[in-house]
């Protein structure tokens, strides 16, 4: 059942649209079902909601898994910090080695979760463990719109807007950790997290050393036209958007990474798959080609051809396949290859094995 406000708007639209359509030569009968399918509200009250109590319960369960599985292995903390955008309190996890190095001893990464309405869940556990074992300190922002923090936080979604600032604001918290070297901070994300990573990496003054964007959203004009009116609804009704792409052209350009490539000034790794049914390859290939054309010295890209995936999105999560019970990696050749490339990329750019808290070893003088 459609909300009363939308039903009234549809009836009014039918009345007002008829003369206009006739003027444009439309001779057929108005299809009210199709009109409902095509209707897109720009009112924040019409944003889709969620099962908030269930989300909070699930988040509490996720917390317990992180702390139980990492006890004695990884230093896990739940922290909060203020977003530079508007001061909103942003929750996050910190994952760090139990035995810390001295001042500036560790490289760090900001890892950004997938899904605008999702959270940092336990499915990423084996990859977090690998990162910490390599010496990284991780911070994982639960940007506005994330699940598990109640209705107000969920409905504060700002796709490509303040959420991007929420994530880069994690730099302010990292600065409070003396063992983190702020000259060796990277960012990585998947899907929507890859999208946020790309937007941050192309924003002036980001402070990042390198970034990896995996199966990322890249072009909102293409994506929204491909996914249809029901999907556009998630954008047009946002408080800081208030319209569909044709109504807010400049805003959608600003929030689409493919139009920001010219501003990239750090090394960027991008992995995509041809059988991705969420961020379809026809969207991502535009980003791959543009990076190769404009930033060949900074961008490293790889296209995986029909890698084994899971669920309805098939190849979208090809490099994040884990056993739901053991939370161990379900490696395929493509998943192994992707992670090998990810670690090699960040090892080269962030040098996690280097302990900069210790004085450099002087060169050995030959007698």
Beta strands, then each sheet from edge to edge (+ up, - down):
strand 1: 75-82
strand 2: 89-96
strand 3: 106-112
strand 4: 137-142
strand 5: 180-190
strand 6: 210-214
strand 7: 267-273
strand 8: 299-304
sheet 1: 1+ 2- 4+ 3+ 5+ 6+ 7+ 8+
end
